[in-house]
């Protein structure tokens, strides 16, 4: 009888340990998924900033070339006010 109880206790201890391990891994996975989402958002922001910087650089070069500001705005997607501020 004692051996049967010990086996049950051992089996329950193993099951509880496995459950704790699963819960720990699930928490780690949630953390990694959050980090991945944050990284994706950072990439989108960095890409948008890079595109804006390139548009400003292009607009400045066009402005130096003497192109009409309205045409520069149309070609770069920047506002006329933004282009007028460029030096």
Jmol script that loads the backbone (N, CA, C; Angstrom):
load data "model"
ATOM      1  N   UNK A   1       0.815  -1.197   0.000  1.00  0.00           N
ATOM      2  CA  UNK A   1       0.000   0.000   0.000  1.00  0.00           C
ATOM      3  C   UNK A   1       0.864   1.269   0.000  1.00  0.00           C
ATOM      4  N   UNK A   2       1.917   1.273   0.790  1.00  0.00           N
ATOM      5  CA  UNK A   2       2.800   2.434   0.868  1.00  0.00           C
ATOM      6  C   UNK A   2       3.452   2.696  -0.486  1.00  0.00           C
ATOM      7  N   UNK A   3       3.829   1.627  -1.199  1.00  0.00           N
ATOM      8  CA  UNK A   3       4.472   1.776  -2.489  1.00  0.00           C
ATOM      9  C   UNK A   3       3.521   2.388  -3.515  1.00  0.00           C
ATOM     10  N   UNK A   4       2.270   2.024  -3.432  1.00  0.00           N
ATOM     11  CA  UNK A   4       1.258   2.572  -4.344  1.00  0.00           C
ATOM     12  C   UNK A   4       1.088   4.065  -4.087  1.00  0.00           C
ATOM     13  N   UNK A   5       1.034   4.436  -2.820  1.00  0.00           N
ATOM     14  CA  UNK A   5       0.909   5.858  -2.487  1.00  0.00           C
ATOM     15  C   UNK A   5       2.139   6.640  -2.923  1.00  0.00           C
ATOM     16  N   UNK A   6       3.322   6.050  -2.704  1.00  0.00           N
ATOM     17  CA  UNK A   6       4.557   6.731  -3.111  1.00  0.00           C
ATOM     18  C   UNK A   6       4.567   6.946  -4.615  1.00  0.00           C
ATOM     19  N   UNK A   7       4.161   5.955  -5.366  1.00  0.00           N
ATOM     20  CA  UNK A   7       4.108   6.103  -6.827  1.00  0.00           C
ATOM     21  C   UNK A   7       3.134   7.221  -7.224  1.00  0.00           C
ATOM     22  N   UNK A   8       1.990   7.265  -6.566  1.00  0.00           N
ATOM     23  CA  UNK A   8       1.015   8.324  -6.865  1.00  0.00           C
ATOM     24  C   UNK A   8       1.588   9.698  -6.520  1.00  0.00           C
ATOM     25  N   UNK A   9       2.243   9.785  -5.369  1.00  0.00           N
ATOM     26  CA  UNK A   9       2.836  11.065  -4.961  1.00  0.00           C
ATOM     27  C   UNK A   9       3.948  11.482  -5.936  1.00  0.00           C
ATOM     28  N   UNK A  10       4.759  10.510  -6.302  1.00  0.00           N
ATOM     29  CA  UNK A  10       5.835  10.787  -7.250  1.00  0.00           C
ATOM     30  C   UNK A  10       5.261  11.239  -8.595  1.00  0.00           C
ATOM     31  N   UNK A  11       4.240  10.526  -9.055  1.00  0.00           N
ATOM     32  CA  UNK A  11       3.613  10.883 -10.327  1.00  0.00           C
ATOM     33  C   UNK A  11       3.009  12.291 -10.247  1.00  0.00           C
ATOM     34  N   UNK A  12       2.392  12.609  -9.137  1.00  0.00           N
ATOM     35  CA  UNK A  12       1.795  13.946  -8.962  1.00  0.00           C
ATOM     36  C   UNK A  12       2.885  15.017  -8.911  1.00  0.00           C
ATOM     37  N   UNK A  13       3.983  14.709  -8.244  1.00  0.00           N
ATOM     38  CA  UNK A  13       5.096  15.658  -8.175  1.00  0.00           C
ATOM     39  C   UNK A  13       5.662  15.918  -9.570  1.00  0.00           C
ATOM     40  N   UNK A  14       5.804  14.871 -10.357  1.00  0.00           N
ATOM     41  CA  UNK A  14       6.297  15.014 -11.732  1.00  0.00           C
ATOM     42  C   UNK A  14       5.318  15.849 -12.551  1.00  0.00           C
ATOM     43  N   UNK A  15       4.031  15.568 -12.427  1.00  0.00           N
ATOM     44  CA  UNK A  15       3.018  16.320 -13.170  1.00  0.00           C
ATOM     45  C   UNK A  15       3.055  17.792 -12.789  1.00  0.00           C
ATOM     46  N   UNK A  16       3.164  18.077 -11.499  1.00  0.00           N
ATOM     47  CA  UNK A  16       3.204  19.471 -11.044  1.00  0.00           C
ATOM     48  C   UNK A  16       4.456  20.183 -11.561  1.00  0.00           C
ATOM     49  N   UNK A  17       5.586  19.477 -11.547  1.00  0.00           N
ATOM     50  CA  UNK A  17       6.829  20.055 -12.053  1.00  0.00           C
ATOM     51  C   UNK A  17       6.703  20.368 -13.543  1.00  0.00           C
ATOM     52  N   UNK A  18       6.143  19.439 -14.288  1.00  0.00           N
ATOM     53  CA  UNK A  18       5.956  19.655 -15.726  1.00  0.00           C
ATOM     54  C   UNK A  18       5.027  20.838 -15.980  1.00  0.00           C
ATOM     55  N   UNK A  19       3.968  20.955 -15.187  1.00  0.00           N
ATOM     56  CA  UNK A  19       3.036  22.070 -15.341  1.00  0.00           C
ATOM     57  C   UNK A  19       3.744  23.394 -15.069  1.00  0.00           C
ATOM     58  N   UNK A  20       4.594  23.438 -14.044  1.00  0.00           N
ATOM     59  CA  UNK A  20       5.352  24.648 -13.743  1.00  0.00           C
ATOM     60  C   UNK A  20       6.280  25.005 -14.897  1.00  0.00           C
ATOM     61  N   UNK A  21       6.890  23.987 -15.486  1.00  0.00           N
ATOM     62  CA  UNK A  21       7.783  24.218 -16.612  1.00  0.00           C
ATOM     63  C   UNK A  21       7.017  24.778 -17.805  1.00  0.00           C
ATOM     64  N   UNK A  22       5.860  24.219 -18.071  1.00  0.00           N
ATOM     65  CA  UNK A  22       5.026  24.697 -19.181  1.00  0.00           C
ATOM     66  C   UNK A  22       4.615  26.142 -18.947  1.00  0.00           C
ATOM     67  N   UNK A  23       4.186  26.455 -17.741  1.00  0.00           N
ATOM     68  CA  UNK A  23       3.779  27.826 -17.422  1.00  0.00           C
ATOM     69  C   UNK A  23       4.948  28.788 -17.576  1.00  0.00           C
ATOM     70  N   UNK A  24       6.129  28.361 -17.135  1.00  0.00           N
ATOM     71  CA  UNK A  24       7.318  29.200 -17.291  1.00  0.00           C
ATOM     72  C   UNK A  24       7.644  29.455 -18.749  1.00  0.00           C
ATOM     73  N   UNK A  25       7.554  28.415 -19.560  1.00  0.00           N
ATOM     74  CA  UNK A  25       7.822  28.565 -20.992  1.00  0.00           C
ATOM     75  C   UNK A  25       6.776  29.454 -21.669  1.00  0.00           C
ATOM     76  N   UNK A  26       5.529  29.339 -21.239  1.00  0.00           N
ATOM     77  CA  UNK A  26       4.480  30.188 -21.806  1.00  0.00           C
ATOM     78  C   UNK A  26       4.747  31.656 -21.487  1.00  0.00           C
ATOM     79  N   UNK A  27       5.206  31.934 -20.274  1.00  0.00           N
ATOM     80  CA  UNK A  27       5.533  33.319 -19.906  1.00  0.00           C
ATOM     81  C   UNK A  27       6.700  33.831 -20.739  1.00  0.00           C
ATOM     82  N   UNK A  28       7.714  32.986 -20.938  1.00  0.00           N
ATOM     83  CA  UNK A  28       8.848  33.379 -21.767  1.00  0.00           C
ATOM     84  C   UNK A  28       8.398  33.664 -23.194  1.00  0.00           C
ATOM     85  N   UNK A  29       7.521  32.825 -23.708  1.00  0.00           N
ATOM     86  CA  UNK A  29       7.017  33.007 -25.064  1.00  0.00           C
ATOM     87  C   UNK A  29       6.253  34.322 -25.181  1.00  0.00           C
ATOM     88  N   UNK A  30       5.428  34.632 -24.190  1.00  0.00           N
ATOM     89  CA  UNK A  30       4.703  35.904 -24.201  1.00  0.00           C
ATOM     90  C   UNK A  30       5.679  37.074 -24.229  1.00  0.00           C
ATOM     91  N   UNK A  31       6.733  36.987 -23.432  1.00  0.00           N
ATOM     92  CA  UNK A  31       7.736  38.043 -23.416  1.00  0.00           C
ATOM     93  C   UNK A  31       8.428  38.190 -24.756  1.00  0.00           C
ATOM     94  N   UNK A  32       8.756  37.069 -25.370  1.00  0.00           N
ATOM     95  CA  UNK A  32       9.406  37.109 -26.678  1.00  0.00           C
ATOM     96  C   UNK A  32       8.475  37.664 -27.748  1.00  0.00           C
ATOM     97  N   UNK A  33       7.196  37.301 -27.678  1.00  0.00           N
ATOM     98  CA  UNK A  33       6.234  37.825 -28.644  1.00  0.00           C
ATOM     99  C   UNK A  33       6.099  39.337 -28.495  1.00  0.00           C
ATOM    100  N   UNK A  34       6.118  39.818 -27.264  1.00  0.00           N
ATOM    101  CA  UNK A  34       6.044  41.259 -27.018  1.00  0.00           C
ATOM    102  C   UNK A  34       7.287  41.953 -27.577  1.00  0.00           C
ATOM    103  N   UNK A  35       8.454  41.379 -27.358  1.00  0.00           N
ATOM    104  CA  UNK A  35       9.685  41.952 -27.879  1.00  0.00           C
ATOM    105  C   UNK A  35       9.666  41.974 -29.404  1.00  0.00           C
ATOM    106  N   UNK A  36       9.165  40.913 -30.006  1.00  0.00           N
ATOM    107  CA  UNK A  36       9.084  40.848 -31.465  1.00  0.00           C
ATOM    108  C   UNK A  36       8.163  41.942 -31.996  1.00  0.00           C
ATOM    109  N   UNK A  37       7.018  42.138 -31.362  1.00  0.00           N
ATOM    110  CA  UNK A  37       6.085  43.177 -31.790  1.00  0.00           C
ATOM    111  C   UNK A  37       6.724  44.561 -31.653  1.00  0.00           C
ATOM    112  N   UNK A  38       7.430  44.791 -30.557  1.00  0.00           N
ATOM    113  CA  UNK A  38       8.095  46.074 -30.359  1.00  0.00           C
ATOM    114  C   UNK A  38       9.168  46.290 -31.413  1.00  0.00           C
ATOM    115  N   UNK A  39       9.891  45.231 -31.759  1.00  0.00           N
ATOM    116  CA  UNK A  39      10.925  45.335 -32.778  1.00  0.00           C
ATOM    117  C   UNK A  39      10.309  45.642 -34.143  1.00  0.00           C
ATOM    118  N   UNK A  40       9.190  45.003 -34.451  1.00  0.00           N
ATOM    119  CA  UNK A  40       8.512  45.275 -35.718  1.00  0.00           C
ATOM    120  C   UNK A  40       8.061  46.730 -35.788  1.00  0.00           C
ATOM    121  N   UNK A  41       7.516  47.238 -34.684  1.00  0.00           N
ATOM    122  CA  UNK A  41       7.076  48.634 -34.643  1.00  0.00           C
ATOM    123  C   UNK A  41       8.264  49.576 -34.804  1.00  0.00           C
ATOM    124  N   UNK A  42       9.394  49.243 -34.194  1.00  0.00           N
ATOM    125  CA  UNK A  42      10.587  50.072 -34.316  1.00  0.00           C
ATOM    126  C   UNK A  42      11.085  50.097 -35.754  1.00  0.00           C
ATOM    127  N   UNK A  43      11.004  48.980 -36.436  1.00  0.00           N
ATOM    128  CA  UNK A  43      11.425  48.916 -37.839  1.00  0.00           C
ATOM    129  C   UNK A  43      10.532  49.794 -38.705  1.00  0.00           C
ATOM    130  N   UNK A  44       9.226  49.734 -38.469  1.00  0.00           N
ATOM    131  CA  UNK A  44       8.292  50.557 -39.240  1.00  0.00           C
ATOM    132  C   UNK A  44       8.581  52.044 -39.017  1.00  0.00           C
ATOM    133  N   UNK A  45       8.818  52.417 -37.772  1.00  0.00           N
ATOM    134  CA  UNK A  45       9.109  53.821 -37.449  1.00  0.00           C
ATOM    135  C   UNK A  45      10.421  54.243 -38.092  1.00  0.00           C
ATOM    136  N   UNK A  46      11.449  53.412 -37.981  1.00  0.00           N
ATOM    137  CA  UNK A  46      12.748  53.743 -38.554  1.00  0.00           C
ATOM    138  C   UNK A  46      12.656  53.879 -40.078  1.00  0.00           C
ATOM    139  N   UNK A  47      11.885  53.009 -40.695  1.00  0.00           N
ATOM    140  CA  UNK A  47      11.719  53.071 -42.148  1.00  0.00           C
ATOM    141  C   UNK A  47      11.024  54.375 -42.551  1.00  0.00           C
ATOM    142  N   UNK A  48       9.985  54.741 -41.817  1.00  0.00           N
ATOM    143  CA  UNK A  48       9.263  55.974 -42.120  1.00  0.00           C
ATOM    144  C   UNK A  48      10.170  57.193 -41.932  1.00  0.00           C
ATOM    145  N   UNK A  49      10.967  57.175 -40.868  1.00  0.00           N
ATOM    146  CA  UNK A  49      11.889  58.285 -40.630  1.00  0.00           C
ATOM    147  C   UNK A  49      12.933  58.372 -41.734  1.00  0.00           C
ATOM    148  N   UNK A  50      13.410  57.216 -42.180  1.00  0.00           N
ATOM    149  CA  UNK A  50      14.387  57.181 -43.262  1.00  0.00           C
ATOM    150  C   UNK A  50      13.812  57.715 -44.571  1.00  0.00           C
ATOM    151  N   UNK A  51      12.574  57.335 -44.859  1.00  0.00           N
ATOM    152  CA  UNK A  51      11.924  57.829 -46.078  1.00  0.00           C
ATOM    153  C   UNK A  51      11.719  59.341 -46.008  1.00  0.00           C
ATOM    154  N   UNK A  52      11.332  59.841 -44.825  1.00  0.00           N
ATOM    155  CA  UNK A  52      11.139  61.280 -44.667  1.00  0.00           C
ATOM    156  C   UNK A  52      12.463  62.025 -44.829  1.00  0.00           C
ATOM    157  N   UNK A  53      13.519  61.490 -44.242  1.00  0.00           N
ATOM    158  CA  UNK A  53      14.836  62.124 -44.353  1.00  0.00           C
ATOM    159  C   UNK A  53      15.268  62.173 -45.819  1.00  0.00           C
ATOM    160  N   UNK A  54      15.046  61.086 -46.522  1.00  0.00           N
ATOM    161  CA  UNK A  54      15.414  61.039 -47.947  1.00  0.00           C
ATOM    162  C   UNK A  54      14.594  62.062 -48.742  1.00  0.00           C
ATOM    163  N   UNK A  55      13.316  62.186 -48.434  1.00  0.00           N
ATOM    164  CA  UNK A  55      12.475  63.165 -49.124  1.00  0.00           C
ATOM    165  C   UNK A  55      12.972  64.583 -48.849  1.00  0.00           C
ATOM    166  N   UNK A  56      13.371  64.853 -47.606  1.00  0.00           N
ATOM    167  CA  UNK A  56      13.897  66.188 -47.276  1.00  0.00           C
ATOM    168  C   UNK A  56      15.203  66.461 -48.007  1.00  0.00           C
ATOM    169  N   UNK A  57      16.075  65.462 -48.062  1.00  0.00           N
ATOM    170  CA  UNK A  57      17.341  65.623 -48.784  1.00  0.00           C
ATOM    171  C   UNK A  57      17.090  65.878 -50.269  1.00  0.00           C
ATOM    172  N   UNK A  58      16.181  65.128 -50.837  1.00  0.00           N
ATOM    173  CA  UNK A  58      15.855  65.291 -52.256  1.00  0.00           C
ATOM    174  C   UNK A  58      15.261  66.668 -52.512  1.00  0.00           C
ATOM    175  N   UNK A  59      14.352  67.090 -51.643  1.00  0.00           N
ATOM    176  CA  UNK A  59      13.729  68.404 -51.796  1.00  0.00           C
ATOM    177  C   UNK A  59      14.765  69.509 -51.705  1.00  0.00           C
ATOM    178  N   UNK A  60      15.708  69.371 -50.808  1.00  0.00           N
ATOM    179  CA  UNK A  60      16.752  70.392 -50.673  1.00  0.00           C
ATOM    180  C   UNK A  60      17.598  70.474 -51.938  1.00  0.00           C
ATOM    181  N   UNK A  61      17.943  69.336 -52.491  1.00  0.00           N
ATOM    182  CA  UNK A  61      18.720  69.333 -53.735  1.00  0.00           C
ATOM    183  C   UNK A  61      17.923  69.973 -54.876  1.00  0.00           C
ATOM    184  N   UNK A  62      16.634  69.643 -54.982  1.00  0.00           N
ATOM    185  CA  UNK A  62      15.799  70.239 -56.023  1.00  0.00           C
ATOM    186  C   UNK A  62      15.682  71.752 -55.810  1.00  0.00           C
ATOM    187  N   UNK A  63      15.581  72.163 -54.570  1.00  0.00           N
ATOM    188  CA  UNK A  63      15.474  73.588 -54.259  1.00  0.00           C
ATOM    189  C   UNK A  63      16.753  74.310 -54.667  1.00  0.00           C
ATOM    190  N   UNK A  64      17.907  73.697 -54.404  1.00  0.00           N
ATOM    191  CA  UNK A  64      19.192  74.272 -54.803  1.00  0.00           C
ATOM    192  C   UNK A  64      19.299  74.369 -56.321  1.00  0.00           C
ATOM    193  N   UNK A  65      18.649  73.439 -57.014  1.00  0.00           N
ATOM    194  CA  UNK A  65      18.670  73.441 -58.475  1.00  0.00           C
ATOM    195  C   UNK A  65      17.734  74.502 -59.047  1.00  0.00           C
ATOM    196  N   UNK A  66      16.896  75.093 -58.204  1.00  0.00           N
ATOM    197  CA  UNK A  66      16.003  76.150 -58.635  1.00  0.00           C
ATOM    198  C   UNK A  66      14.658  75.670 -59.151  1.00  0.00           C
ATOM    199  N   UNK A  67      14.297  74.450 -58.859  1.00  0.00           N
ATOM    200  CA  UNK A  67      12.993  73.955 -59.301  1.00  0.00           C
ATOM    201  C   UNK A  67      11.878  74.647 -58.513  1.00  0.00           C
ATOM    202  N   UNK A  68      10.722  74.819 -59.124  1.00  0.00           N
ATOM    203  CA  UNK A  68       9.604  75.443 -58.415  1.00  0.00           C
ATOM    204  C   UNK A  68       9.195  74.627 -57.182  1.00  0.00           C
ATOM    205  N   UNK A  69       8.911  75.328 -56.096  1.00  0.00           N
ATOM    206  CA  UNK A  69       8.578  74.670 -54.831  1.00  0.00           C
ATOM    207  C   UNK A  69       7.336  73.789 -54.973  1.00  0.00           C
ATOM    208  N   UNK A  70       6.371  74.241 -55.751  1.00  0.00           N
ATOM    209  CA  UNK A  70       5.154  73.438 -55.941  1.00  0.00           C
ATOM    210  C   UNK A  70       5.488  72.097 -56.595  1.00  0.00           C
ATOM    211  N   UNK A  71       6.408  72.114 -57.546  1.00  0.00           N
ATOM    212  CA  UNK A  71       6.815  70.871 -58.206  1.00  0.00           C
ATOM    213  C   UNK A  71       7.581  69.961 -57.246  1.00  0.00           C
ATOM    214  N   UNK A  72       8.427  70.575 -56.421  1.00  0.00           N
ATOM    215  CA  UNK A  72       9.185  69.797 -55.436  1.00  0.00           C
ATOM    216  C   UNK A  72       8.211  69.134 -54.462  1.00  0.00           C
ATOM    217  N   UNK A  73       7.223  69.896 -54.008  1.00  0.00           N
ATOM    218  CA  UNK A  73       6.231  69.351 -53.074  1.00  0.00           C
ATOM    219  C   UNK A  73       5.480  68.186 -53.713  1.00  0.00           C
ATOM    220  N   UNK A  74       5.112  68.357 -54.958  1.00  0.00           N
ATOM    221  CA  UNK A  74       4.375  67.300 -55.651  1.00  0.00           C
ATOM    222  C   UNK A  74       5.240  66.050 -55.811  1.00  0.00           C
ATOM    223  N   UNK A  75       6.504  66.235 -56.119  1.00  0.00           N
ATOM    224  CA  UNK A  75       7.398  65.104 -56.358  1.00  0.00           C
ATOM    225  C   UNK A  75       7.851  64.386 -55.098  1.00  0.00           C
ATOM    226  N   UNK A  76       7.957  65.108 -54.005  1.00  0.00           N
ATOM    227  CA  UNK A  76       8.486  64.500 -52.778  1.00  0.00           C
ATOM    228  C   UNK A  76       7.407  64.134 -51.773  1.00  0.00           C
ATOM    229  N   UNK A  77       6.220  64.712 -51.914  1.00  0.00           N
ATOM    230  CA  UNK A  77       5.158  64.462 -50.944  1.00  0.00           C
ATOM    231  C   UNK A  77       5.255  65.342 -49.711  1.00  0.00           C
ATOM    232  N   UNK A  78       6.202  66.263 -49.701  1.00  0.00           N
ATOM    233  CA  UNK A  78       6.347  67.200 -48.590  1.00  0.00           C
ATOM    234  C   UNK A  78       5.443  68.402 -48.814  1.00  0.00           C
ATOM    235  N   UNK A  79       5.165  69.100 -47.731  1.00  0.00           N
ATOM    236  CA  UNK A  79       4.352  70.305 -47.871  1.00  0.00           C
ATOM    237  C   UNK A  79       5.221  71.468 -48.348  1.00  0.00           C
ATOM    238  N   UNK A  80       4.570  72.459 -48.928  1.00  0.00           N
ATOM    239  CA  UNK A  80       5.283  73.647 -49.393  1.00  0.00           C
ATOM    240  C   UNK A  80       5.982  74.330 -48.223  1.00  0.00           C
ATOM    241  N   UNK A  81       5.322  74.374 -47.062  1.00  0.00           N
ATOM    242  CA  UNK A  81       5.916  74.996 -45.882  1.00  0.00           C
ATOM    243  C   UNK A  81       7.199  74.281 -45.468  1.00  0.00           C
ATOM    244  N   UNK A  82       7.186  72.957 -45.526  1.00  0.00           N
ATOM    245  CA  UNK A  82       8.390  72.198 -45.155  1.00  0.00           C
ATOM    246  C   UNK A  82       9.528  72.510 -46.113  1.00  0.00           C
ATOM    247  N   UNK A  83       9.206  72.620 -47.390  1.00  0.00           N
ATOM    248  CA  UNK A  83      10.245  72.869 -48.394  1.00  0.00           C
ATOM    249  C   UNK A  83      10.788  74.283 -48.255  1.00  0.00           C
ATOM    250  N   UNK A  84       9.917  75.228 -47.974  1.00  0.00           N
ATOM    251  CA  UNK A  84      10.372  76.616 -47.819  1.00  0.00           C
ATOM    252  C   UNK A  84      11.326  76.764 -46.634  1.00  0.00           C
ATOM    253  N   UNK A  85      11.190  75.938 -45.605  1.00  0.00           N
ATOM    254  CA  UNK A  85      12.058  76.011 -44.434  1.00  0.00           C
ATOM    255  C   UNK A  85      13.435  75.418 -44.678  1.00  0.00           C
ATOM    256  N   UNK A  86      13.584  74.640 -45.730  1.00  0.00           N
ATOM    257  CA  UNK A  86      14.873  73.989 -45.991  1.00  0.00           C
ATOM    258  C   UNK A  86      15.926  75.003 -46.397  1.00  0.00           C
ATOM    259  N   UNK A  87      17.121  74.774 -45.888  1.00  0.00           N
ATOM    260  CA  UNK A  87      18.266  75.644 -46.238  1.00  0.00           C
ATOM    261  C   UNK A  87      19.463  74.822 -46.568  1.00  0.00           C
TER     262      UNK A  87
END
end "model"
wireframe off; spacefill off
backbone 0.3
color backbone group
